[in-house]
Amino acid sequence: MGGTGVSGAGVRSVARIVARDDGRGGTALPVLESDGPLALRRTRGSGGRARVMLVGAMSGPLGGDHFTVEGRVEEGARLSVGSAAATIALPGQAKGEARYDVRLAVAGHGELHWLPEQLISAQGSDLSVTTRVDLAATARLVLREEQVLGRVGEEPGRLTSRLTVRVAGQVVLDQELACGPGAPGGWDGPAVLSGYRAVGQLVVVRPEFGTDPVTAAVLGEGASLVPLAGPAALVTAVAPDALRLRRLLDEALASLPRA
């Protein structure tokens, strides 16, 4: 099982996924370990791609909790990971911030679609999210992150999110956003969220982008597309709500050249 523990400082939980080419045109999952707040379930895949859903078996993360998800896609394997519902960061009885760490690795000719539902920062919560992705030169990635600041009619909690993507050992993206009470001034100003309460990004890595990069563009109101320093592209979007944010990111992905 993926080690889970409870202490005075909160819940500790680790979930692990390994995807492997099965040699028959499909993808096997030799490792699918989880328990406690993080439950992994294999669902029906398609086109040789395995599909896994992350199901929240408990509320959280709460203050003091530390959740970790580790995913590895081996040579030639294809994996899609989603979640069954939004993740809600909530205040807890334990002192201190909650942490949610995601560690992903994709080997040569492997492909990963990392498409969880929104992360909602509820009033009074304090959550730090870090996502690190390491890809081989011939790996492919579609990664979506969406954050909603506060539930309906409430102020947000404190949320810090950092995303780092490396391709063949070279950093193509390393950025951090802090929002809510105690965050550096200006996070809600015109240079960052401009009063919106939903923010998201989409990172797409394809080997062909190294020789034929995407063209920077404004994608409707609140979204932009930029090439990164490598075979990758970044879409950033802000919106008044989660529904509009998802629509912007879906439209952006559909507009990219097909592989």
BALO-790138 format. One line per field, with one value per residue (C-alpha): x, y, z; residue in one letter; residue number from 1; chain. Coordinates in nm, 2 decimals, padded with zeros to 4 digits. Each point is the difference from the previous one (the first is absolute). Layout:
BEGIN
xx <- X | ...
yy <- Y | ...
zz <- Z | ...
residuo <- A | ...
num <- NUM | ...
cadena <- A | ...
//
This chain:
BEGIN
xx <- 00.00 | 00.11 | 00.11 | -00.25 | 00.05 | -00.17 | 00.18 | -00.07 | 00.13 | -00.26 | -00.04 | 00.29 | -00.10 | 00.19 | -00.15 | 00.22 | -00.07 | 00.23 | -00.10 | 00.18 | -00.03 | -00.15 | 00.16 | -00.34 | -00.09 | -00.14 | 00.11 | 00.02 | 00.00 | 00.24 | -00.02 | -00.32 | 00.03 | -00.21 | -00.21 | -00.13 | -00.10 | 00.15 | -00.17 | 00.10 | -00.24 | 00.07 | -00.27 | -00.05 | 00.27 | 00.01 | 00.25 | 00.26 | -00.01 | -00.07 | -00.23 | 00.01 | -00.24 | 00.11 | -00.29 | -00.01 | -00.09 | 00.01 | -00.04 | 00.31 | 00.28 | -00.05 | 00.24 | 00.31 | -00.07 | 00.27 | -00.12 | 00.24 | -00.08 | 00.28 | -00.05 | 00.25 | -00.07 | 00.26 | 00.14 | -00.28 | -00.29 | -00.30 | -00.19 | -00.29 | -00.07 | -00.31 | -00.19 | -00.36 | -00.07 | 00.15 | 00.26 | -00.10 | 00.27 | -00.16 | 00.11 | 00.08 | 00.06 | 00.37 | 00.22 | 00.20 | -00.05 | -00.11 | 00.22 | -00.08 | 00.29 | -00.02 | 00.31 | -00.02 | 00.25 | -00.05 | 00.26 | 00.08 | -00.30 | -00.23 | -00.30 | -00.18 | -00.33 | -00.03 | -00.35 | -00.13 | -00.31 | 00.02 | 00.17 | -00.22 | 00.16 | -00.26 | 00.00 | 00.24 | 00.20 | 00.38 | 00.13 | 00.33 | -00.01 | 00.32 | 00.00 | 00.33 | 00.01 | 00.30 | -00.02 | 00.23 | 00.07 | -00.25 | -00.27 | -00.34 | -00.21 | -00.33 | -00.03 | -00.29 | -00.01 | -00.31 | -00.04 | -00.32 | 00.05 | -00.29 | -00.33 | -00.31 | -00.04 | 00.32 | 00.35 | 00.29 | 00.25 | 00.37 | 00.13 | 00.35 | 00.05 | 00.33 | 00.04 | 00.34 | 00.03 | 00.33 | 00.06 | 00.32 | 00.13 | -00.05 | -00.26 | -00.26 | -00.24 | 00.04 | -00.26 | -00.18 | -00.32 | -00.11 | -00.35 | -00.22 | 00.07 | 00.36 | 00.11 | 00.22 | -00.19 | -00.13 | -00.12 | -00.36 | 00.11 | -00.01 | 00.35 | -00.11 | -00.36 | -00.17 | -00.28 | -00.08 | -00.04 | 00.09 | 00.35 | 00.15 | 00.27 | 00.06 | 00.34 | 00.05 | 00.33 | 00.04 | 00.34 | -00.11 | -00.04 | 00.38 | 00.03 | -00.34 | -00.09 | -00.35 | -00.06 | -00.08 | -00.36 | -00.29 | -00.27 | -00.32 | -00.06 | 00.22 | 00.23 | 00.33 | 00.23 | 00.38 | 00.28 | 00.25 | 00.37 | -00.02 | -00.25 | -00.28 | -00.29 | -00.18 | -00.35 | -00.09 | -00.36 | -00.21 | -00.38 | -00.28 | -00.09 | 00.11 | -00.23 | 00.13 | 00.36 | -00.04 | -00.16 | 00.30 | 00.25 | -00.19 | -00.02 | 00.37 | 00.09 | -00.22 | 00.16 | 00.35 | 00.14 | -00.08 | 00.28
yy <- 00.00 | 00.36 | 00.11 | 00.20 | 00.12 | 00.23 | 00.22 | 00.31 | 00.19 | -00.14 | -00.29 | -00.13 | -00.19 | -00.11 | -00.14 | -00.16 | -00.09 | -00.17 | -00.05 | -00.25 | -00.10 | -00.35 | -00.10 | -00.06 | 00.36 | 00.09 | 00.13 | -00.20 | 00.14 | -00.21 | 00.25 | 00.16 | 00.07 | 00.22 | 00.02 | 00.25 | 00.34 | -00.10 | -00.29 | -00.10 | -00.19 | -00.14 | 00.07 | -00.09 | 00.14 | 00.03 | 00.00 | -00.18 | 00.26 | -00.11 | 00.22 | 00.07 | 00.20 | 00.16 | -00.02 | 00.21 | -00.26 | 00.27 | 00.37 | 00.21 | 00.08 | 00.16 | 00.21 | -00.20 | -00.28 | -00.11 | -00.18 | -00.13 | -00.15 | -00.17 | -00.10 | -00.17 | -00.07 | -00.25 | -00.03 | 00.00 | -00.01 | 00.23 | 00.12 | 00.23 | 00.11 | 00.20 | 00.05 | -00.08 | 00.34 | 00.33 | 00.00 | 00.24 | 00.15 | 00.05 | 00.13 | -00.27 | -00.04 | -00.05 | 00.31 | 00.09 | -00.03 | -00.30 | -00.14 | -00.17 | -00.13 | -00.15 | -00.17 | -00.12 | -00.16 | -00.11 | -00.21 | 00.00 | -00.03 | 00.00 | 00.21 | 00.15 | 00.19 | 00.15 | 00.15 | 00.03 | 00.20 | 00.34 | 00.08 | 00.22 | 00.21 | 00.04 | 00.29 | -00.06 | -00.26 | 00.01 | -00.23 | -00.03 | -00.20 | -00.10 | -00.18 | -00.13 | -00.17 | -00.16 | -00.11 | -00.17 | 00.17 | -00.21 | 00.00 | 00.17 | 00.19 | 00.17 | 00.14 | 00.22 | 00.19 | 00.19 | 00.20 | 00.16 | 00.26 | -00.05 | -00.17 | 00.19 | 00.31 | -00.04 | 00.14 | -00.23 | -00.17 | 00.03 | -00.20 | -00.03 | -00.20 | -00.08 | -00.19 | -00.11 | -00.19 | -00.14 | -00.16 | -00.20 | 00.15 | 00.36 | 00.22 | 00.13 | 00.14 | 00.10 | 00.23 | 00.07 | 00.17 | 00.11 | 00.12 | 00.08 | 00.14 | 00.05 | -00.03 | 00.27 | 00.32 | 00.02 | -00.35 | 00.12 | 00.30 | 00.05 | -00.15 | -00.34 | -00.10 | 00.34 | -00.08 | -00.35 | -00.29 | -00.29 | -00.05 | -00.28 | -00.12 | -00.26 | -00.13 | -00.20 | -00.17 | -00.16 | -00.08 | 00.17 | 00.34 | 00.00 | 00.06 | 00.15 | 00.21 | 00.14 | 00.36 | 00.23 | 00.11 | 00.15 | -00.27 | 00.19 | 00.20 | -00.11 | -00.25 | 00.00 | -00.25 | 00.02 | -00.23 | -00.11 | -00.04 | -00.36 | -00.23 | 00.14 | 00.25 | 00.17 | 00.13 | 00.23 | 00.10 | 00.19 | 00.00 | 00.10 | -00.37 | -00.36 | -00.07 | 00.29 | -00.09 | -00.36 | 00.12 | 00.23 | -00.28 | -00.26 | 00.24 | 00.08 | -00.37 | -00.06 | 00.29 | -00.15 | -00.18 | -00.37 | -00.24
zz <- 00.00 | -00.04 | 00.35 | 00.19 | 00.36 | 00.24 | 00.25 | 00.20 | -00.30 | -00.23 | -00.25 | -00.21 | -00.32 | -00.31 | -00.32 | -00.27 | -00.37 | -00.24 | -00.37 | -00.22 | -00.36 | 00.00 | -00.33 | -00.16 | -00.10 | 00.35 | 00.33 | 00.33 | 00.35 | 00.20 | 00.29 | 00.11 | 00.37 | 00.22 | 00.32 | 00.24 | -00.16 | -00.33 | -00.19 | -00.35 | -00.22 | -00.35 | -00.25 | -00.36 | -00.23 | -00.38 | -00.28 | 00.20 | 00.28 | 00.36 | 00.20 | 00.38 | 00.21 | 00.33 | 00.24 | 00.32 | 00.27 | 00.28 | 00.03 | -00.05 | -00.01 | 00.34 | 00.19 | 00.08 | -00.26 | -00.25 | -00.31 | -00.26 | -00.35 | -00.19 | -00.36 | -00.24 | -00.37 | -00.13 | -00.35 | -00.26 | 00.25 | -00.01 | 00.30 | 00.07 | 00.36 | 00.11 | 00.32 | 00.09 | 00.16 | 00.10 | 00.28 | 00.28 | 00.23 | 00.34 | 00.33 | 00.26 | 00.37 | -00.05 | -00.03 | -00.30 | -00.37 | -00.20 | -00.27 | -00.33 | -00.20 | -00.35 | -00.15 | -00.36 | -00.23 | -00.37 | -00.18 | -00.37 | -00.24 | 00.30 | 00.03 | 00.31 | 00.01 | 00.35 | 00.02 | 00.36 | 00.09 | 00.16 | 00.33 | 00.22 | 00.27 | 00.27 | 00.24 | 00.30 | -00.18 | -00.06 | -00.28 | -00.18 | -00.33 | -00.18 | -00.33 | -00.16 | -00.34 | -00.15 | -00.37 | -00.24 | -00.33 | -00.19 | 00.27 | -00.03 | 00.26 | 00.04 | 00.35 | 00.13 | 00.33 | 00.11 | 00.32 | 00.13 | 00.28 | 00.24 | -00.02 | -00.10 | 00.21 | 00.21 | 00.00 | -00.09 | 00.22 | -00.05 | -00.30 | -00.13 | -00.32 | -00.17 | -00.33 | -00.14 | -00.33 | -00.13 | -00.34 | -00.04 | 00.32 | -00.11 | 00.17 | -00.24 | 00.27 | 00.36 | 00.14 | 00.33 | 00.08 | 00.36 | 00.07 | 00.29 | 00.35 | 00.07 | -00.37 | -00.14 | -00.10 | -00.35 | -00.04 | -00.07 | -00.21 | -00.37 | -00.06 | 00.15 | 00.05 | -00.06 | 00.24 | -00.14 | 00.23 | -00.24 | -00.14 | -00.20 | -00.23 | -00.26 | -00.08 | -00.32 | -00.09 | -00.34 | -00.17 | -00.32 | 00.19 | 00.02 | -00.38 | -00.06 | 00.31 | 00.05 | -00.07 | 00.29 | 00.00 | 00.20 | 00.03 | 00.06 | 00.31 | 00.29 | -00.17 | -00.17 | -00.18 | 00.01 | -00.12 | 00.27 | -00.03 | -00.12 | -00.17 | 00.21 | 00.01 | 00.29 | 00.01 | 00.29 | 00.08 | 00.25 | 00.02 | 00.23 | 00.08 | -00.05 | -00.29 | -00.21 | 00.09 | -00.11 | -00.33 | -00.07 | 00.07 | -00.21 | -00.29 | 00.03 | -00.01 | -00.30 | -00.19 | 00.02 | -00.30 | 00.00 | 00.06
residuo <- M | G | G | T | G | V | S | G | A | G | V | R | S | V | A | R | I | V | A | R | D | D | G | R | G | G | T | A | L | P | V | L | E | S | D | G | P | L | A | L | R | R | T | R | G | S | G | G | R | A | R | V | M | L | V | G | A | M | S | G | P | L | G | G | D | H | F | T | V | E | G | R | V | E | E | G | A | R | L | S | V | G | S | A | A | A | T | I | A | L | P | G | Q | A | K | G | E | A | R | Y | D | V | R | L | A | V | A | G | H | G | E | L | H | W | L | P | E | Q | L | I | S | A | Q | G | S | D | L | S | V | T | T | R | V | D | L | A | A | T | A | R | L | V | L | R | E | E | Q | V | L | G | R | V | G | E | E | P | G | R | L | T | S | R | L | T | V | R | V | A | G | Q | V | V | L | D | Q | E | L | A | C | G | P | G | A | P | G | G | W | D | G | P | A | V | L | S | G | Y | R | A | V | G | Q | L | V | V | V | R | P | E | F | G | T | D | P | V | T | A | A | V | L | G | E | G | A | S | L | V | P | L | A | G | P | A | A | L | V | T | A | V | A | P | D | A | L | R | L | R | R | L | L | D | E | A | L | A | S | L | P | R | A
num <- 1 | 2 | 3 | 4 | 5 | 6 | 7 | 8 | 9 | 10 | 11 | 12 | 13 | 14 | 15 | 16 | 17 | 18 | 19 | 20 | 21 | 22 | 23 | 24 | 25 | 26 | 27 | 28 | 29 | 30 | 31 | 32 | 33 | 34 | 35 | 36 | 37 | 38 | 39 | 40 | 41 | 42 | 43 | 44 | 45 | 46 | 47 | 48 | 49 | 50 | 51 | 52 | 53 | 54 | 55 | 56 | 57 | 58 | 59 | 60 | 61 | 62 | 63 | 64 | 65 | 66 | 67 | 68 | 69 | 70 | 71 | 72 | 73 | 74 | 75 | 76 | 77 | 78 | 79 | 80 | 81 | 82 | 83 | 84 | 85 | 86 | 87 | 88 | 89 | 90 | 91 | 92 | 93 | 94 | 95 | 96 | 97 | 98 | 99 | 100 | 101 | 102 | 103 | 104 | 105 | 106 | 107 | 108 | 109 | 110 | 111 | 112 | 113 | 114 | 115 | 116 | 117 | 118 | 119 | 120 | 121 | 122 | 123 | 124 | 125 | 126 | 127 | 128 | 129 | 130 | 131 | 132 | 133 | 134 | 135 | 136 | 137 | 138 | 139 | 140 | 141 | 142 | 143 | 144 | 145 | 146 | 147 | 148 | 149 | 150 | 151 | 152 | 153 | 154 | 155 | 156 | 157 | 158 | 159 | 160 | 161 | 162 | 163 | 164 | 165 | 166 | 167 | 168 | 169 | 170 | 171 | 172 | 173 | 174 | 175 | 176 | 177 | 178 | 179 | 180 | 181 | 182 | 183 | 184 | 185 | 186 | 187 | 188 | 189 | 190 | 191 | 192 | 193 | 194 | 195 | 196 | 197 | 198 | 199 | 200 | 201 | 202 | 203 | 204 | 205 | 206 | 207 | 208 | 209 | 210 | 211 | 212 | 213 | 214 | 215 | 216 | 217 | 218 | 219 | 220 | 221 | 222 | 223 | 224 | 225 | 226 | 227 | 228 | 229 | 230 | 231 | 232 | 233 | 234 | 235 | 236 | 237 | 238 | 239 | 240 | 241 | 242 | 243 | 244 | 245 | 246 | 247 | 248 | 249 | 250 | 251 | 252 | 253 | 254 | 255 | 256 | 257 | 258 | 259
cadena <- A | A | A | A | A | A | A | A | A | A | A | A | A | A | A | A | A | A | A | A | A | A | A | A | A | A | A | A | A | A | A | A | A | A | A | A | A | A | A | A | A | A | A | A | A | A | A | A | A | A | A | A | A | A | A | A | A | A | A | A | A | A | A | A | A | A | A | A | A | A | A | A | A | A | A | A | A | A | A | A | A | A | A | A | A | A | A | A | A | A | A | A | A | A | A | A | A | A | A | A | A | A | A | A | A | A | A | A | A | A | A | A | A | A | A | A | A | A | A | A | A | A | A | A | A | A | A | A | A | A | A | A | A | A | A | A | A | A | A | A | A | A | A | A | A | A | A | A | A | A | A | A | A | A | A | A | A | A | A | A | A | A | A | A | A | A | A | A | A | A | A | A | A | A | A | A | A | A | A | A | A | A | A | A | A | A | A | A | A | A | A | A | A | A | A | A | A | A | A | A | A | A | A | A | A | A | A | A | A | A | A | A | A | A | A | A | A | A | A | A | A | A | A | A | A | A | A | A | A | A | A | A | A | A | A | A | A | A | A | A | A | A | A | A | A | A | A | A | A | A | A | A | A | A | A | A | A | A | A
//
